[in-house]
Amino acid sequence: MGAFAGKTIVVTGSGKHKGLGQGILQAFADQGANCVVSDITIDAEAEEVAGELRARGAEVAAIACNVADAEACRALVAETVARFGGVDIFVNNAGIGFRMKPLLEVDPASEWDEVIAVNLSGAFYCTQAAARAMVERGKGGRIINIASQAAKSGFPHLPAYVSSKHGMIGLTRASALELGKHGITVNAVCPNHVTTALGARQNEYFSKLLGFASVEDYLANMAARNPMGRPGLPSDTAAACLWLASDAAFYVTGEALNVSGGEEMH
Ligand SMILES: NC(=O)c1ccc[n+]([C@@H]2O[C@H](COP(=O)([O-])OP(=O)(O)OC[C@H]3O[C@@H](n4cnc5c(N)ncnc54)[C@H](O)[C@@H]3O)[C@@H](O)[C@H]2O)c1
């Protein structure tokens, strides 16, 4: 049955293979949760992610949602409630993290506003929609924001991304304060580098920017600098989400938990 049998989890931006969202849903599927795969479109890849979760025994819905659209976020929650009776765990995972460019060259509309709209405003729209449904149902809930190491430290050529992720921690703290009385905890997880679809594009860019001979050399250097000797994996972030969503973590809210092998310590 599993620790999350009968519970329903929604993860935005979870329709990609090897993504953090897929990893989170796999971990919850293995613990019996009903899973909602959501992404900007439900394409063949997202259908495969959903099919693989069904093969693990989970009840699965695949629902398209552009998180930059507040109405779409409300519809995602409404469809989930209609299908499964409620939302127990909502994970804000959708993100744009591959528009690397020097600060002086960033275009305000396409490279600043769009990133903030998806990474930060999207997390707010979904938090509000999910929290409204949780409050109305009266059974509490868990909201988890997938922030980043870039929520705690600056990184070059990613000003909008870094700003959006720092903002996610503010959203986490503000939401936690207001939602605690409803039995809803709100926490952020801050992973270091993971080679997902998004991460692979960062590898290409930063290995060149920093003068490494290859992506492999760049990743080897990253591993050597990490106290635990490797970059992150989706399963590391998923394990943190399992704990934050558990009854054991009821008294933990407003936190921004580093999952970085010790790379980030504050
Ligand atoms: N990979 C890393 O190194 C790393 C580290 C820390 C945090 N993160 C964060 O983890 C989250 C997941 O990223 P990932 O690395 O698994 O990459 P990914 O590419 O697998 O996931 C990002 C997802 O967001 C979706 N998305 C983009 N715009 C969207 C929109 N408007 N509406 C809905 N979905 C949208 C994409 O389609 C994709 O499925 C992101 O928020 C990212 O910032 C990643």
The ligand as an ORCA input file, in Angstrom:
! r2SCAN-3c Opt
* xyz 0 1
  N      18.520     20.466    -12.811
  C      19.047     21.195    -11.885
  O      20.271     21.299    -11.768
  C      18.189     21.943    -10.908
  C      18.753     22.377     -9.721
  C      17.970     23.076     -8.820
  C      16.644     23.320     -9.110
  N      16.114     22.888    -10.280
  C      14.712     23.190    -10.525
  O      14.006     21.982    -10.667
  C      12.834     22.213    -11.419
  C      12.704     21.125    -12.472
  O      13.748     21.255    -13.418
  P      14.540     20.027    -14.024
  O      15.979     20.298    -13.818
  O      13.960     18.763    -13.564
  O      14.335     20.212    -15.590
  P      13.185     19.754    -16.572
  O      13.482     20.395    -17.850
  O      13.018     18.272    -16.528
  O      11.877     20.366    -15.869
  C      11.399     21.660    -16.076
  C       9.972     21.475    -16.505
  O       9.280     22.711    -16.452
  C       8.394     22.692    -17.549
  N       7.937     24.048    -17.862
  C       8.620     25.078    -18.420
  N       7.820     26.136    -18.576
  C       6.598     25.774    -18.089
  C       5.354     26.421    -17.966
  N       5.181     27.696    -18.397
  N       4.323     25.742    -17.426
  C       4.460     24.473    -17.007
  N       5.617     23.793    -17.106
  C       6.665     24.445    -17.646
  C       9.177     22.068    -18.668
  O       8.359     21.647    -19.738
  C       9.850     20.931    -17.924
  O       9.059     19.770    -17.918
  C      12.957     23.624    -12.007
  O      12.161     24.512    -11.255
  C      14.421     23.934    -11.811
  O      14.662     25.305    -11.689
  C      16.851     22.200    -11.174
*
